[in-house]
Amino acid sequence: MAFRDRALLALSDPAALGALLSPADASGDQRVRTMLAATYDLSAARVDTVSSARVREVALQRPLFLTGRQDGAWSQLVPSYTRTEVSLTVPAPAEPVWTDLLAGIDVTVVTEVDPAGAEAVLSRGFDDFASFDEFRARFAFFDLDAFLAEHDISTVEELRDAFDYVVTEVRLRTPAPFDPDDPANTHLLPVTLAAVIVDPFDLTAGLRATRLVREAARRLAGPSPAGIPTEVTEAYATAVVVPADGLPDGLAAADVERLYAAEGVICLFVPVT
């Protein structure tokens, strides 16, 4: 039996795949975090801990189709005062991109969320300045010299009379102390993991295969989780499955995982036998 078949058989069991993503193991925790970073924009939410990663289902050998397009244009002039233009766009299906495994995973995380929003907003007029320096101090972000030249203003009185100036102060909402034990900080993030099996081991082949999967899935959209300010950036996270003892001499598994993770891809090592 070829390694591809053995890996397919082994990882078709949700429990076996879940064991490779167990956050109790440092490598599994990092793989789950890589999946989340590849799927979501977490700039407004800091993942404190990954509590669990439950594999709901695993589907085998699912095709994705890259969408090609054929564009054409036709114009006619009959007579000089009439012009007709036709633009034709026709979807052109390409050869399928195969994902060896497509897994639905529910990741439970404890997350510190940026509260965002403003607590208070105060606006007031500013027309009692007596010098250019006073104006500059109040509007430090403003290029006063360019403004004066653009509007042909040479005196403080002309500047004061030319426009109405408003200063707005915004006080941002202050977050409460983060409590990891508060149930409100526990969230469920669904992830769809698309995995390709690469044998024999080939870093380049693995990266290219996952890039094709991402490109083919670009038109798809994943569900946005409720209760957490995050956006879905990719429909699928991607993984490369390789034989555990198939690495070239001098190349460590940790180096391979680090390289793939830097590209937003997780690496799953499966025993050959």
Phi and psi in degrees as a GROMACS rama.xvg file:
@    title "Ramachandran Plot"
@    xaxis  label "Phi"
@    yaxis  label "Psi"
@TYPE xy
-70.8481  157.526  ALA-2
-59.374  -39.0108  PHE-3
-56.072  -42.7203  ARG-4
-68.5031  -42.1443  ASP-5
-64.1571  -42.7521  ARG-6
-65.3075  -39.7976  ALA-7
-62.4392  -42.756  LEU-8
-66.4951  -43.3062  LEU-9
-66.5587  -46.38  ALA-10
-83.5578  -4.43005  LEU-11
-69.5522  -17.3501  SER-12
-83.8121  114.783  ASP-13
-54.3541  -33.2793  PRO-14
-66.6253  -38.4152  ALA-15
-66.825  -42.9601  ALA-16
-66.7345  -40.156  LEU-17
-61.7144  -33.2784  GLY-18
-63.7307  -32.766  ALA-19
-75.7307  -14.104  LEU-20
-113.345  16.7618  LEU-21
-68.6455  121.92  SER-22
-69.273  -10.6859  PRO-23
-66.7879  -22.9744  ALA-24
-99.2499  138.395  ASP-25
-58.8001  -41.8937  ALA-26
-65.9456  -41.5208  SER-27
-63.7207  -40.7084  GLY-28
-60.0083  -43.901  ASP-29
-66.5352  -37.0081  GLN-30
-62.8555  -43.0287  ARG-31
-64.7308  -42.0078  VAL-32
-64.0857  -36.5925  ARG-33
-64.9204  -40.5013  THR-34
-60.4933  -45.4065  MET-35
-64.1742  -43.6821  LEU-36
-64.7413  -30.8102  ALA-37
-78.3325  -19.5324  ALA-38
-103.642  -32.1735  THR-39
-124.796  153.176  TYR-40
-89.7642  106.454  ASP-41
-104.504  27.6174  LEU-42
-66.2799  -25.5996  SER-43
-102.573  8.36283  ALA-44
-144.983  124.905  ALA-45
-100.851  120.14  ARG-46
-76.2459  110.224  VAL-47
-76.9685  -52.9945  ASP-48
-142.443  151.585  THR-49
-99.9408  114.963  VAL-50
-80.9815  -42.7636  SER-51
-161.296  159.934  SER-52
-136.897  101.303  ALA-53
-99.8464  121.826  ARG-54
-82.3967  111.62  VAL-55
-74.5152  -45.1289  ARG-56
-157.413  155.794  GLU-57
-133.165  125.804  VAL-58
-112.729  141.726  ALA-59
-107.17  144.55  LEU-60
49.6436  68.2939  GLN-61
-105.319  130.222  ARG-62
-87.2443  147.907  PRO-63
-123.907  144.842  LEU-64
-116.183  118.56  PHE-65
-66.1127  134.84  LEU-66
-95.0683  115.738  THR-67
-98.6171  162.936  GLY-68
-136.474  147.196  ARG-69
-116.431  120.288  GLN-70
-111.411  136.503  ASP-71
-143.269  158.232  GLY-72
-140.766  144.611  ALA-73
-139.797  132.187  TRP-74
-131.718  150.727  SER-75
-144.295  142.424  GLN-76
-122.111  100.538  LEU-77
-144.713  109.98  VAL-78
-78.469  -142.531  PRO-79
-64.9458  -24.6  SER-80
-93.1024  1.31576  TYR-81
-121.827  133.475  THR-82
-137.48  131.482  ARG-83
-122.533  131.377  THR-84
-127.275  134.201  GLU-85
-126.782  127.872  VAL-86
-116.291  125.484  SER-87
-115.071  123.436  LEU-88
-121.775  119.802  THR-89
-125.226  124.357  VAL-90
-60.5339  135.575  PRO-91
-121.543  98.5625  ALA-92
-63.4673  140.313  PRO-93
-106.164  -178.445  ALA-94
-63.7041  143.835  GLU-95
-68.7627  149.896  PRO-96
-99.391  120.811  VAL-97
-93.2193  130.694  TRP-98
-100.599  127.071  THR-99
-69.8841  -38.2037  ASP-100
-136.26  139.672  LEU-101
-128.48  110.377  LEU-102
-115.941  134.763  ALA-103
-94.1761  124.487  GLY-104
-129.043  133.176  ILE-105
-102.764  115.591  ASP-106
-104.031  122.597  VAL-107
-98.1154  124.726  THR-108
-129.985  151.21  VAL-109
-101.161  119.699  VAL-110
-129.508  135.996  THR-111
-93.0188  119.693  GLU-112
-105.201  132.734  VAL-113
-64.5905  122.724  ASP-114
-66.6161  -24.5353  PRO-115
54.186  177.036  ALA-116
83.4909  168.177  GLY-117
-110.797  139.977  ALA-118
-86.3236  -33.6233  GLU-119
-153.975  145.008  ALA-120
-132.403  124.44  VAL-121
-128.561  124.133  LEU-122
-119.137  137.559  SER-123
-150.269  153.282  ARG-124
-72.6233  153.403  GLY-125
-134.729  96.1824  PHE-126
-136.357  15.4738  ASP-127
-109.718  21.164  ASP-128
-74.2783  145.807  PHE-129
-111.928  -5.0295  ALA-130
-152.983  162.152  SER-131
-62.2547  -37.6705  PHE-132
-63.4847  -37.2576  ASP-133
-65.9457  -39.1528  GLU-134
-65.3434  -43.3013  PHE-135
-61.5049  -40.7805  ARG-136
-64.2427  -32.6569  ALA-137
-81.1797  -30.4756  ARG-138
-120.884  70.207  PHE-139
-65.0943  -25.6834  ALA-140
-81.9085  -4.55346  PHE-141
-99.9895  135.106  PHE-142
-86.5925  88.5316  ASP-143
-65.7385  -40.6499  LEU-144
-61.3608  -43.2095  ASP-145
-65.2695  -37.9549  ALA-146
-64.2332  -44.1952  PHE-147
-62.2014  -42.9003  LEU-148
-66.0614  -40.0656  ALA-149
-64.1062  -34.8833  GLU-150
-106.157  11.7657  HIS-151
53.7326  50.5091  ASP-152
-109.464  132.095  ILE-153
-124.44  -11.9787  SER-154
-127.278  160.458  THR-155
-63.9179  -37.7121  VAL-156
-63.2037  -41.4079  GLU-157
-64.6702  -38.9264  GLU-158
-64.8082  -41.2307  LEU-159
-67.2005  -35.668  ARG-160
-85.9282  -18.1395  ASP-161
-71.1986  -39.4623  ALA-162
-143.526  166.763  PHE-163
-94.7286  130.652  ASP-164
-112.086  132.824  TYR-165
-125.464  132.182  VAL-166
-107.251  127.304  VAL-167
-117.656  127.223  THR-168
-109.844  128.729  GLU-169
-118.351  124.389  VAL-170
-103.422  116.094  ARG-171
-74.6921  153.268  LEU-172
-66.0349  133.9  ARG-173
-90.4993  125.372  THR-174
-70.6182  148.217  PRO-175
-73.8546  157.136  ALA-176
-55.5305  135.792  PRO-177
-72.3109  128.629  PHE-178
-120.656  103.748  ASP-179
-64.3155  -17.6769  PRO-180
-89.18  -5.9009  ASP-181
-73.4543  122.337  ASP-182
-57.2859  -24.1139  PRO-183
-66.4835  -18.6402  ALA-184
-93.209  4.17436  ASN-185
-98.9528  127.719  THR-186
-134.367  155.228  HIS-187
-108.903  122.536  LEU-188
-116.06  111.661  LEU-189
-77.1752  139.137  PRO-190
-132.468  137.051  VAL-191
-105.695  120.033  THR-192
-105.684  121.734  LEU-193
-104.742  120.451  ALA-194
-117.185  142.44  ALA-195
-120.999  140.532  VAL-196
-97.6337  127.115  ILE-197
-118.803  118.726  VAL-198
-150.121  126.439  ASP-199
-72.1474  170.257  PRO-200
-57.7652  132.269  PHE-201
-157.452  108.119  ASP-202
-57.7551  -46.5919  LEU-203
-63.3442  -44.1238  THR-204
-62.1189  -38.7661  ALA-205
-64.9776  -44.7474  GLY-206
-65.174  -42.0283  LEU-207
-64.0763  -41.5068  ARG-208
-63.4973  -42.6055  ALA-209
-71.208  -31.6276  THR-210
-63.9059  -41.5069  ARG-211
-63.7837  -39.7202  LEU-212
-62.5483  -44.6741  VAL-213
-61.729  -43.1753  ARG-214
-64.9272  -41.8068  GLU-215
-68.2009  -27.1484  ALA-216
-92.8483  3.9645  ALA-217
-60.7767  -32.6384  ARG-218
-77.9545  -9.92787  ARG-219
-87.4573  159.721  LEU-220
-134.939  136.021  ALA-221
-92.6387  160.379  GLY-222
-71.8044  142.508  PRO-223
-86.3403  130.758  SER-224
-69.7932  149.819  PRO-225
-89.1733  148.164  ALA-226
82.4471  8.01154  GLY-227
-144.272  133  ILE-228
-80.3892  78.8424  PRO-229
-139.958  151.835  THR-230
-116.512  146.613  GLU-231
-77.9596  126.265  VAL-232
-101.675  -27.9019  THR-233
-139.821  143.175  GLU-234
-69.4416  -35.2466  ALA-235
-124.554  139.654  TYR-236
-85.5417  157.609  ALA-237
-124.497  152.446  THR-238
-141.507  150.985  ALA-239
-114.522  128.712  VAL-240
-105.02  124.747  VAL-241
-133.078  157.343  VAL-242
-67.1392  137.849  PRO-243
-64.2009  -29.969  ALA-244
-110.845  27.1453  ASP-245
-104.176  11.9917  GLY-246
-78.0717  142.916  LEU-247
-63.5308  156.433  PRO-248
-59.2037  135.963  ASP-249
88.9408  -2.91448  GLY-250
-110.614  120.363  LEU-251
-91.1362  149.592  ALA-252
-59.8811  -37.3187  ALA-253
-62.4896  -36.4289  ALA-254
-66.8412  -39.5389  ASP-255
-64.6975  -46.8004  VAL-256
-62.7999  -38.8501  GLU-257
-65.2645  -41.9355  ARG-258
-64.7792  -47.2729  LEU-259
-63.0817  -42.2756  TYR-260
-61.3221  -35.7688  ALA-261
-62.8525  -23.6226  ALA-262
-99.058  10.8365  GLU-263
76.6174  23.0084  GLY-264
-121.902  139.144  VAL-265
-98.4954  154.772  ILE-266
-118.363  127.849  CYS-267
-112.817  119.663  LEU-268
-95.6657  125.424  PHE-269
-120.103  132.592  VAL-270
-59.9372  147.237  PRO-271
-70.8148  -35.8669  VAL-272
